Amino acid sequence: MSIILAGVSHHNTPLSIRERLYFPEDHMTEWLDRLAGYSGLEERLILSTCNRVEVYSAVEDYDQGLDAIHRFFLESRDIGEDELYAHLYVHREDEATRHLFTVASSLDSMVVGEPQILGQVKEAYRVAEASGHAGKALTNLFSRAFRVAKKIREQTPIGESPVSVSSVAVDLAKRIFGSLAGKNVLLLGAGEMGEAAARHLKASGADTLRVANRTLARAQELAAKLGGRAVSFDNLEGALIEADVVIASTASQGFILDKPTVAAALERRRDAPVFLIDIAVPRNVAPDVNDLEDAYLYDVDDLQSVAADNLQGREKIAHDARVILESEVETYLARQKAEELRHTFAAIRFFAESMRRAEVEKTVQRLPELGESSRDALDAMTKALVNKLLHHPFTVLRQMAEEDVEGISVESVQKLFGVEPESDEGPPEPPAESD
């Protein structure tokens, strides 16, 4: 079984494409069920965040599995072949492991060290496992990724003074205004990112905070915590008129603020500018809002320059984290190879023992005059012969695997001996043999 992943991220794909590939969290089980309909994907998991969309799978046939993922994206998302292939990256086996460990440890995030991504990866695994789409292969891989991420946070200060997309959005607002004191802030969305943004806003001196959410009770709850005021979505335009800064982070699949709505609010603001920071994916604010003279719109990709400044002060921490990560990748891959070899050797022994027993039985039937002691001797002799014949190749193959000799893989060993590895259900059936 091989691990492959295919996806896009903020590194190589603009937001305008990422939001079209995004899979809503509240329908993830349905998307996994649909993914399961494509042959070749034995196990399946979808990781979908504001900065990346990735499909992980355990496959028997790499080409078939990759083709299935390609078709899944093309048939379930609004994207054409040329556009998808221009941005999609693919990793398999060792590189897939390294990539996941890097993602879970927040070393591949726009904001290096942000804590949200580990929770998002854990949730993606939880949904896949609970719905029966993540089996032994993905469970082993993701469980190890979680331990590596925890180890990095324990052994480096990467988690100290935590940063996030929400905090970077507030940093951008402070860059624009110098100070948020005396500014009116409208927060669209009271979810995890919205709450994080609200806390950073209050800590940065924002005087007036209004919280708008589709569920008014949630907006009231968050506003009460932070001394703000809840706003109904029905009164969004009125709240927008009073806002100097708008931070949008809802899970809406469509635009909440369009150009006419913002234009109407600007007219009543008497040309006072409004700064809109949209950290949602898909976006909450229509891109053409930025065409308005006094509207200044920033999306999650515009935060990269602020995030880059954050990384400059954390490069040494990130380097130390990567050293730990590389060691963990090597250890995990070595253990995986050793485990796969163990199962493969068990399959070879089972096959050899089946052949031995069959040949001994044939010999005994042809020589009925053999007594019990002679039969026992024949049985013992053939067992010893099989053990001696297998001992040396097994020893050499283990050494070659440990030394990572080029061209030697578990799959090549399986093909050489004509076996499949032992599964959790028991040893494989030996291939049929002609007389």
N, C-alpha and C positions, 0 to 999 in steps of 0.2 A: 504494500500500500504506500503510495507517494502522497506528499502534501504539496498542493499548489495553491497559489493565490493570484488573483488578478484584480486590479483596481486603479483608481485615480486619487490624487491628493493635491493639496495646495502647492506642492513643489512644481508640478508639471501641468496643472489643469486649471483654467480660470473658473471663477465662481459661476459664470453663466452656463458652464457645462456641468459642474459638480452638482448644482441645484437640480438639474434635470435628471441626474442619475441617483439622486437621494431617495432612500427608502424610509418612509415614516415609521417611527418606532411602534406606534400603536397597531400597525398592521404587519409587523415583522413575521409572525408565525405564518400568515397567509403567503407572504413572499417566499418563505422557506419551503412551504408546501409546493408552491409553484416551481421553485428551483429543483425540487426533488423529482419533478416530472421529466427532467432532462437526463437521459441515460448517461452513465459513466461517472456520476458524482455520488460516491458511496456515503460520504458524510458532508454536511454543508453548514456554513455559518456566514452571515452577512454583518459586516461592521459598517455602519453609516453614521457619520458625524458631520459637523459643519466644514471640516477640512479634508475628509476622505470618505470614499465609498469603496469597500473591498469585499470580495467574495473569497472565502477560504474553503478548501475541499480536500478530502482524502479520496484518491482515485487509484484504480488499478492500471488504467491506460492514460498516460499524460496527454497525448494528442486528443483523445476522445473527451477527456475532462475539460481541457481548455476550450475546445470547440463548443461544448455545452455551456460554459460560462459566457462565451462570446454571444451565443444565440440568446441566452437569458437576458443579457443587457440589451441587445438589439430589439428583442420582441417585447420586453416589458417596460422599456424606457424610451423617451422621445429623443433618439439619437441615431444617426446614420453610421454606416460602416467606416467610412473614411474618417469621420470625426472621432469615433470611438478608438479606432486603431492608432490614431495620431497621438492619443494621450494615455492609453491603457498600458500599465506596466504589468509584467508577469514575473513571479518568482516561484521557484520550486525547491523542494528538499532543503538543503543547507541555507540557501538564501531566503527561503520562506520563513524558516526558523529565526534567522537573524533579523529579518524585517519585523516580524511580530514582536520579538523581544524589545526591539528598538521603539516600536510604536507604544507598547504597553508601559515602557519606562519613561515615556514622554520625551524621548530624545529625538523623535521625528516630528514633534509638534511645532506649530508655528510659534508658540510660546513655550520654549524648552523649560521643563520642570513643572508645567501646569498639572494639577492633580486630577482634572476631570476625565482625561482620556482613559486612565486605568479603570475608573468606574464604568465608562462607556464600553470598554472591551469586556469587562466582567458581565455587564448586562447583555451584550451580544452573545456571549457564551451561555449565560443562564437561559436565555430564550431558546437557543439552538438545542441545548441539552434537554430542557423541559419538554420540548416538542418532538424529541426523538431524532433530531437531525445531527447531533454531535455524538459520535461514538467514541471508541477507545482511542483512536488516532488523534482526533482533535482534542479530546479530554487530556491526554498526556501532554500535548503541545501547549495548550492554553494554561493548564495547571502550572506547568513549569514557567511560562511567561509571567504569571502572577507572582510566583516566588522570586523571580529575578527582579521584577519591578520593586517588590518590597525590600529586597536586599540592597538595591541601589539607593533607595530612600533612607535605609538605615545606616549605610556605610558612607554616604556622601551628603553634603548639605543641600542637595538639589531641591529638597522639599521645604527648606527654610525660606522664610519670606515668600510664601507661595504666590505665584502669578498665574493669570488665566486670561482667556480672551476677554472676559468681563472687565478685569482690572486694566488690561491694555486699552480697552475702549474708553475707560474713565481717564486714563493717562492722556489719551488723545484729546479728550474734552479739555483737560487742564492745559495742554499745549496750546489749544485754540484760544482759551480765555485767560490763561495765566493763573487765574483763581476761579473757583466755582462759587465763591462767597457771593451771595445776593442773586444767584442765577436760579431761574425756574427750570426744573428738570421734569420731563415726562418720560416715564418708563412704560413701554409696551411689552407686556408679558410678565407674569409673576411665577414662572417656573424656576428651575435651579439656576440657570444663567441670569435670569432677571433678578432673582434675589441677590446673587453675588454682585451684580452691577449696582443694585440699590445700596448695598452695604458699603461698597467702595465709594459711591457718590456721597453718602453721608459722612464717611471718614474724611473725604476730601473737601468738606465744607459746604456742600450744596444746601441752601437754606430751605427751599421749597421743593418737595418731592411729591409728584402725583403718579399713581400706579393705575394703569388700565389693563384689564384682563377680561377675556371672554366670560370667565366665571367670576362674577363680581365678588363673591364671598372670599375667593382666594386673594383678590386685589385688596379687599378690606383687611384681611389677615396680615398681609405683608406690610401694608401701609401702617397698621396699628403698631407693628413691631418697630418700625423705623421712624415713627412720628410724621408720617406723610398722610396723604389723602387719597382715597380710592376714587376712581373715575369709571363710569360706565362706558362701554364701547359706543353706546348710543350718543354719548356726549363727547366723543373723541375730538371733533372739530373745535369745540369750545375750549378744551384743554390744550389743544395745539396752538391756539391763538396766544395763550399765556406762556408757552414754553420757549426757552432759549436753547435748550438742548433736549433732543429726543433720542433715547436709546431703545432700539427695537430688538426683541429677542423672543417672539412668540413661535409656536409650532405650526402656525397657519401655513397652508399649502398655496395660498394666494396672497396678493398684495393687500395690506391693510391701509396703507396710505398711498394714494395715487396723486398724479400731478394736479388735477383740478381741486382736490381737497386741500393740498398744501398751498396752492395758489390762492384759494379763498382765505385761508388763515393768514397768509402773508399780507394780503390786501388790508385786512383788519389790524394787522400789527404795524401798519404805517411804515412799511419798508424796513422794519427792524429785522436783522437776519436771524435765521434759525439753523442750527447745526443738527443734522440727523446722522446718527451712527447706527447702522443696521448690522447686527452681528448674528442675524438669523440665517439659516439655510433650510429651505429656500428663503429668498429675501422677502422681507415684510414691506419694504418701501420700493415703489416703482423706480427703476433707474432714471427715467426721464425727469424725475423731480429735480435732479441736479441741473437741468436746463433752466430752471427758474433763477432769476437774477439774485435773489437774496436767500436762496436755499443752498446749503452746502452739505452734500450727502457723501458719506463714507460707508463702505461695506467691509466685510470681514477681511477681504484681500488687501484693503487699504491699510490695515493694521500691521502689515508685515514690517514696515519701516520702524514702527515703534517697538515691535517684537524683536527686531534685529538689534536695536539699541540695548534691549534687555539682555540679549545673548552675549554681547560684548563683555559684560561684567560677570558672566557665568561660564566663560569658555573653559577655564581650568576645571570647574566642577563637571561640566559636560564631558571633558576629556577623561577625567577619573571614572566617571560613570561608564563610559564606553570601554574602558579597560576591563572593568568588572563584567560588563555585558559580553565581551568577546570571550572571556574565560568561561562564562556560563554557557555560551553557545557551543564551544568546543566540548565541554563536559557533557552537555545534553546530547549532542550528536554522537559522541563516542559511546555513551550508554545506549542510545537508540540502536546503533549499529551492532553493539554487543548483544542486545536483546533480540534483534532480528536474526543475527547469526545463531543464537541459541535455539530459536524456534526452527530455523532452517536445518541445523544439525540434528535436531530432534526428528524432523521430518525425514531426513536422510537415513537416520538410524531405524526409524519405523519401516521405511521402504526396504532397507537392507535386511532387517529382521524378517519381514514378510516373505521376501524372496528366499531367505535361508530356510525358514520353516517349510515353505512349499517344496524346496529341493530336497530337504531331508525326508519329508513325507514321501516324495516320489521314490527316493532311494530305498526307504524301508519297505515300500510296497513291492519293489522289484527284487528285494532280498528278504523273503519271508523267513529264511533260516536264521536271521540275526536274532540273538537273544537280547534280553532287556539290558544287560550290562553293555553290550555292544552298541545298542541304540543310544544309551546314555552317553557313551564315549563319542559316538558320531555327533550327537547334539552339542556336547561340550567343545569338540574340536572345531565344528563349524562356527560356533559362537566366538571362539577365540580368533579364528581366521578373520571373521568380519571385523572384530574389534581392532585387530592389528592392521588390517587394510585401511580402516578409516582413521586410525590414530594420526598417522603422519600428515595426510592432507588436511585434517582438521587443525592440527597444530600450525601448519604453514599458513593456512587461510586466516587463522586468528592473528598471527603475526603480521601478515600483509594488511589486514584490516586495521590493526593498531597503527601501522606505519602509513596508512592511507595510500597504498600503492596505486598509482594511476591505472585505471581500467579494471580494477577489482571492485566489484560491488556485490551486495547480497543477491541482487537479481541475477548476476552472472553465475554465481554459485548455484542458485536454484535451477537455472537453465542447464548448467553443466551436469547436474545430477538428475535432472528431470523431475523435480519435486516442487510442491508448493509448501510454504511455511505452515507450521502447526497453528491452528486457530484456537480460540477460547473454547470452542465446542469439542475439541479433541483433535487427534492426529488425522492427517489427510488419508484418503484412500490411495493406495499405491496404483500407479498406472498398470493397465492390463499388459501382460507379457505373453507373447506367443511361445510355444514349445520350440 
